[in-house]
Amino acid sequence: MLNNREWELINLAKGEKNAFIGDDCAVWNEKGLVVTTDHFCENVHFDLSFMPAEAVGWRLMAANASDVISMGSRPTHYLLNIAIPDGGFENAKKMIEGIHNFAEKYSIALLGGDTTAAEKFTLGVTMFGEKPERPLLRSAARPGDLVCLAAETGLSLCGYKALKKGIDGFEKSKERFLYPDPFLHVPNNINKLNAAIDISDSLLSELRLLCALSGVSIEIDAGKIPVNREVALGSELFSIPLFNLLFGSGEEFILLFTADHKPDNAFEIGKVTDRPGQQLEIIYEDRVVNADSIKLFSHFG
């Protein structure tokens, strides 16, 4: 279930003694912190031919903040590294403007960082938040929990497609792709949830991670997954099966979580079970969906 190249590298770096790695953030108990890091590479994570440079910086901050929020914390400080190609100084200023705008809006203080030259843009942020009394871990889902989504999925991929193809409309989708805001969809009483993970790779990937790391099975009622009007239209216009959008869209930066109750501002989509084998079962109209047929998110490159 976790047999992919990313986890192969993570486990190689982790070794046998490092207990920090496995959640959206490391929990640094000695310092009372949760810590995460993310970086964006030009033409892998962003494409300046159809994306404003400011959005690149905003998205990088959102990606990191989403990780911190998914631990039940709130970001307080960050470090910034940026590598700038020849002739890229003006775009670099705009990227930093996007970073600053996000940080200013949510009172996240810059601690420092580094700049250097490179053949293409690479930006990295390390973000810190206070450790909550009970961090929300990917390994804490329990049989009997409800499985919930904090907001609609599929919008990010629709926004990407619409921007790349130069298609008018899809304003909510473009907003989710260019300027995602994980603070907008934080579940009520987040400290009372059991397990959480942010949707950065895809809904399907994150569900599989919850199964594997919590040692549980999950049953999803696909008919309960909210479908935004733009996502339904995008499925038709971009010739993408609807389930590929709902389950396969990445970089949504919203929470998938389990709890013994459904917050008012969330969508219940399934349940955690004690079925042996850490299986994910997706049901739609009383039929089992072949999850392997769903095309998952991958970076542009």
N, C-alpha and C positions, 0 to 999 in steps of 0.2 A: 504494500500500500504506500510505503514511503520510499520505495525503490526507484529513485530518480537521481539525476546527476547533481541537482542542488543538494539533496540530503546526503548524497555520497561525500560531497565536499564538506558539508557541515560536520558530519560524523568524523571525517578525517581530522579536521581541526579540533574537534571537541575532545577526542581521546576518551579514555575510560574514567578520568577523575573529575572532569569539568561538568558540574551540575547546572551551570547557568543556562546552557543553550537548549532551546526547545520551545520557548514561548515567543510572543511578539516582542517582549523585552526581557533582558536579563534582570533578575531580582538581586540587587547588591545589598544583602542583608546588613553587612557591617556598616555601610554608610546610610542605610535607610533610603535607598534610591531604586528606581527602575530605570534602565538605560537601554536605548535602542540606537541603531545606526542604519542609514540607507544612502545609496548613491545613485545618481542618474548619469547615463552616458549618452552622448549625442548619437542619434540614429539607431539607438537601441531602446532607450526610454523616452526619447522625445525627438521631434523632427521640426526644425525651425522653418521649414518651407510652408507649413500650415498652422504652426502654433506660435502665439506671441511669446517672446522671451520672458515676459513677466510671469506668464502662466507656468513656465518651467520651474521657477523658484518657488512659487506658491504650492505647486503639486509636490515638490520635494518636502516642504515643511508639512504638508497635509499627510503625506505618507508616514513620516516619523511620528507626528502627533497622533495619528490613528492607532499606531502601535501602543503608545503610552496610554491612550484612553482605553484600549482593549484590556489593559491590565487593571482597570479600575482606578487609574491615577489621572493626573492632569499635568501636561508639560510645563516646566518652569524655566529651563535653561537649554541652550544648545551651542554646539561648536559647528563651524562652517569651513569646509575646504572647497576650493574651486580651481580647476585647471582650465586655462584659457588659450584657445588657438590664436595664431597670428591673424590680426584683423578682427578679432572678436570682442574688443574692449567695450564697445557700445552695447552689444548684446549682453555682455557680462554685467554691466551696470543695470540693465533692465531686469535680469534674473535676480540680482541682489535686491532690487526694488520689490519684486514679488515676494522674496523671502522676508524682507523687512515688513511688508504690509501684513503678512500673516502673523509674524511675531508681534507686531504692534497691536493688532486686533485682539490677540489673546494673551498679551503681557508675558511673552516668552523672551527672556533676556539672553543676549549673545555673550558668551564667555570668551571667545577668541576663535582662532582657526589658522588657515594657511592658504596662500595663493601660489600658483606655479604656472608654467607654460605647458602646452600639450598640443598634439595634432588636432584633437577635437575636444569639445567641451566635456568635462566631467565634474560633477558637483556632488559633494557628500555632506551630510548633516549627521551629527550625533546629538541625541536629545535625551534630557533627563527629566524625571518627575519624582515626586515624593512617593516612597513605598506605602501603599495603603495597608491598613490593618490586615486585610486578607486579599492579597493579589488574586486577580482572576486568571486562572491557569487553563491551558488547553487540556490538561490532564484531570480536570475536576468535574466533568460531566458524569451524572449518575443515572442509573435506570429509574424511570419515572419522571425525569425532567422533561419539560417542554423544550422544543427547539424553536428558536425565534430569530427573525430578521429585524434589524433596526429600521430598514427602509427598502425601497424597491431596488432590484438588481437589473442589469442589462443596459442601463443608461450610459455607462462609460464607453462600452463598445459601440453603441449607436452614435454617440458623440464623436468618437474617433473616426468612424466610417463617414459620417456626414461632413466633418471637417476636411478629411483627406480627399473626398470626392467633390468638395465645394458645393454641397447641397444646402439650400436655404431651409430655414425652420430648424426643428430639433433643438430648440433653445435650452430646454432643461437638460437634454443629453449632453450638449456641448458644455454647459456649465459644470455638470458632473465630471466630465473628462478634463476640462481645462482648469477649473477652480473647485475641486472637491473640498468639502468642509466637514470633517468628521465630527465637529462640535454640534452640528445641526441635528444629528440623529442619535444622541446619547440616550440610552434607555433610562426611564425613571428608576430611581433607587438602584443605581448601577452596583452599589456595594452589596446588594442582596441577590445578585446573580450567582450562579455556580461556576460556569466555565464560559470563556469568551475567546474569540479570535476575530481579527479584522479581515475583511475580504480584499486581499491584495492580489492573489493569484486567480481565484475563482470560487464561487459558492461550492462547486463540486469538490475542488481540492481541499477547501477548508473543512467541509463535512468529513472527508476521509481522514484528515488530520485529527479531528476531534475523536473519531472512532478509534484510531490507532493509539493516540496518546492517552486517552481515557480508558481504553480497554473495554469499550462498550460497542453496541450496535445502535444504529439510528434508522428510523423509518420516516421518510418524508412523503407528505401528501402534496404532490406537485400542483394540484388544483388550488391549494391555499397560498401559493406564492403570488404576491401582488404583481400585476402586469401593468406597467405604465402605458398610456396611450402611445407615446413615442416609441416605446419598445415594440409594441404590436405592429405599428406602422413600419418600423425599421426592419422587422423580420421579413415583411413582404417586400419592401423596397430594396433591401440589400441581399435578398435571397438567402437569409440565414434562418435555419430552423429556430423556432421560438425557444426551445429548451437550450439551444446553444447560447442564446443571449442570456437567459435567466440563470443557467448553471455555469456557463463558460466565460462570462465577462469578467475581466480582471480590473484591478485598480479602481474599484468602487469605493474603497476606504469607508465602509460602514461595518457595523458589528453583526456577527453571527454569534448567538449565545444560547446557553441552556439555563433554565431556572425552574423552580417549582411553581412559578406563576407567570402570567403574561403581563408585562407592563402595558399601560394604556397606549403608549406611543410606539408599539412594536407589532409585528405580525407573527402569529403562531403558524409554523409550517410543518411541524412533525413532533416526534417524541423519541426519547432515548430508551432503549430496551436492554435487557440482559441476554438477548439472543447470542448464543456462542459464535465465535469466529470474527468478532469485530466487523460486522457486515453493514454496508450502507445499502438500504433498499428504498428505491424511489417508486412510488405508486401514483398512477394517474388513471382516473376513471376505472378503478378496480383492476388495473393491469400493471405489471411490473415493467418499468422502463429499463432498457439496457443502458446503464450509465457509461459503458465503454464507447457507445456510439456518439456521445456528446463531445464535441470539439472544445477543448479548453483554451483559455487565454494563453498567449505567448507574447513576449516582448517583440517590438517591431522588427528587430534584427533576426 
